[in-house]
Amino acid sequence: MARISAKSDTTGALAQLGTAIRARRKLLMLSQEALADLSEIDRAHMGKIERGERNVTFLNVVKIATALGCKPSDVLVDADL
């Protein structure tokens, strides 16, 4: 199976995931910094995830979803993935 990097993401999956994370974060009225803190992810890295510039690991998706009060599958559904 081919690995997806931010540069080779021709399907836009990383951008879709980032958009879904950002939308849930904003619904909860959390700053990006607050979500990063709750997720135990560096704030700069969180920004890159939200912009679709990083191929986020599954464990980070779990951390982010937990911080957002949902399941990882909810974020993926929101991203239409």
N, C-alpha and C positions, 0 to 999 in steps of 0.2 A: 504494500500500500504506500502510495506517495505521501510524503509529509507536506503539509500546507504551511507556507511561511506567509507573512504579511505581503511580501512582494509577489508571491505566486498565487495568491487567493483570487483566482479569476471568477469564482462564484459569488464573491462578496460576503461569504459567511462570517468572516471576522468583523466586518463593518456592521452586519446585521446583529450580531451578538452584542457588539459595543453599543449600538443604538438601543437595544432592548434593556441592557443594564442601565444605561443613562436614563431611559424613560421611567423605569421602576424607581431609581434613585430619586428622581425629581418628584415623582408621586409621593414619596415618603418625605419630601422636603429635606433631603440630606445633601450636604455639600459633597463634592468629590473627595475632599480631604476626610470628612467624617466617614464616608463609606470605606475609604482606604484604611482608616484606623480600625474600624469595626472588622474589616476583612483581614487585617494584618498584612496588607500589601502596600508597598511604597506608593505614595501619592502620584509620583511621576509615572510609575508603571501603570497605575489605574487609569490615568489620562490616556496613555497609549492603548490600553485595552478598549476604552470607550470609543476611541477614534479608529479602531480596527487596525492598529499598527503593530499589535503583538498577537502572536498565536498563543492564546491563554491556555494554561494547563487545566486538565480536568479538576485537579485539586483546588486551583484558584477559582474555578467556576463554582465549586462546592462552597468555598469560603465566602464568595460574593453573594451567592444565593442565600446562605445562612444569615449573612448580615442584612440582607433585604427581607428576611422573614418568609422566604419561599423555598421551594425545592429547585434543584438545578434544572429539572425538566420543565418547570414553569418558565424559566428564563429562555430555554431553548425554544419552547412553543411560542413565546412572545417574539422571538427572533425569526420565527417561521422556519426553523431548522429541524 
